[in-house]
Each structure stands twice: as structure tokens, then as C-alpha cells.
Amino acid sequence: MGWKAAEKLIRHWKILRGDNVMIIRGKDKGETGNIKRVICSQNRVIVEGKDLVKKHIKQGPGHEGGIFTVEAPLHASNVQVIDPVIGYLL
């Protein structure tokens, strides 16, 4: 990662694993889900069951190959935390 990319990293995360969020941009706009994983080094999050993409995996000695559906990471600016008390966006 270059120094310009390091300047744009989020320093204080408001989104944590297990938070209920709404997707505000992208193909799943308006849908809600729970945060499965936070990737701080890339400013991205993975939401359970959202932003599904097809991934082609080559067969190897320890696993089978094929086309699998996996969750792609979303940029942290494209999700917004939902308040658990009132159920609306913060």
C-alpha cells in the first residue's frame, strides 16, 4: 500500500462486527444485514448475505473446484449503522 492510500484509512471505526447496518449504495441499496467482518486495512466490511458474487475456484488436491457464491466486501462509506433502540439510521 502506498503512502497516499495509508492517508485515507479510517482511524476511528464506528462500524464493528455484529452491528446491524443498512446498505446505502450499490446493487443491494436499501437492504439491511449484520456485519460479518471488518477489513480495516482496506476500509471495507462484509455484510452477511449481501453483495453476493460468483467466484470460480480451480480444483486442487485438497478441495473441489467449481463456481461458488461468496460475499464481496463493501466500502465502509456505503453502509450506515442502524440504531438498535429506535430501528432507524443514525
C-alpha positions as CSV (number, residue, x, y, z in Angstrom):
1,M,0.0,0.0,0.0
2,G,1.3,3.4,-1.0
3,W,1.5,6.4,1.4
4,K,-1.5,8.1,-0.2
5,A,-3.7,5.1,0.4
6,A,-2.5,5.0,4.0
7,E,-3.5,8.6,4.5
8,K,-7.1,7.7,3.6
9,L,-7.5,4.9,6.1
10,I,-10.3,5.3,8.7
11,R,-8.7,5.9,12.0
12,H,-11.7,5.6,14.4
13,W,-14.2,2.9,13.2
14,K,-17.9,3.4,14.1
15,I,-18.8,0.1,12.5
16,L,-18.0,-3.1,14.4
17,R,-18.5,-6.8,13.8
18,G,-22.1,-7.7,14.6
19,D,-23.6,-4.3,14.0
20,N,-26.9,-4.0,12.1
21,V,-26.3,-1.8,9.1
22,M,-28.2,-0.6,6.0
23,I,-26.6,-0.5,2.6
24,I,-26.9,3.0,1.1
25,R,-25.2,2.5,-2.2
26,G,-24.7,-0.3,-4.7
27,K,-26.8,-3.2,-6.1
28,D,-28.2,-4.1,-2.6
29,K,-29.2,-0.5,-1.8
30,G,-31.9,-0.3,1.0
31,E,-31.3,-3.7,2.4
32,T,-30.2,-4.4,6.0
33,G,-27.8,-7.0,7.4
34,N,-25.2,-7.8,10.1
35,I,-21.5,-7.1,9.8
36,K,-19.7,-10.4,9.4
37,R,-16.1,-9.0,9.1
38,V,-14.3,-5.6,9.1
39,I,-11.2,-5.2,6.9
40,C,-9.5,-2.1,8.4
41,S,-6.6,-2.1,6.1
42,Q,-8.9,-1.6,3.1
43,N,-11.7,0.4,4.7
44,R,-14.1,-2.4,3.8
45,V,-16.8,-4.5,5.5
46,I,-18.5,-7.8,4.7
47,V,-22.3,-7.9,5.3
48,E,-23.9,-11.3,5.8
49,G,-25.8,-12.5,2.7
50,K,-25.4,-9.2,0.8
51,D,-23.3,-8.2,-2.3
52,L,-23.1,-11.8,-3.5
53,V,-20.8,-12.6,-6.4
54,K,-19.8,-15.7,-8.3
55,K,-16.2,-16.9,-7.7
56,H,-14.6,-19.5,-10.0
57,I,-12.3,-21.9,-8.0
58,K,-9.9,-24.2,-9.7
59,Q,-9.8,-27.8,-8.5
60,G,-6.8,-28.7,-6.3
61,P,-5.5,-31.7,-4.3
62,G,-7.3,-30.6,-1.1
63,H,-10.6,-29.2,-2.5
64,E,-13.1,-29.4,-5.3
65,G,-13.4,-26.7,-7.9
66,G,-16.5,-25.1,-9.3
67,I,-18.4,-21.8,-9.2
68,F,-19.2,-20.7,-5.7
69,T,-21.3,-17.7,-4.5
70,V,-19.4,-15.6,-1.9
71,E,-20.0,-12.3,-0.2
72,A,-17.9,-9.4,-1.6
73,P,-16.6,-6.6,0.6
74,L,-18.3,-3.2,0.5
75,H,-16.6,0.1,1.2
76,A,-17.3,1.4,4.7
77,S,-18.8,4.6,3.3
78,N,-21.5,2.6,1.5
79,V,-23.1,1.3,4.8
80,Q,-24.7,3.1,7.7
81,V,-25.3,1.8,11.2
82,I,-28.9,1.3,12.3
83,D,-29.7,2.3,15.9
84,P,-30.8,-0.8,17.8
85,V,-33.2,1.1,20.0
86,I,-35.3,3.0,17.5
87,G,-34.5,0.9,14.4
88,Y,-33.6,3.9,12.2
89,L,-30.4,5.1,10.7
90,L,-28.0,7.1,12.9
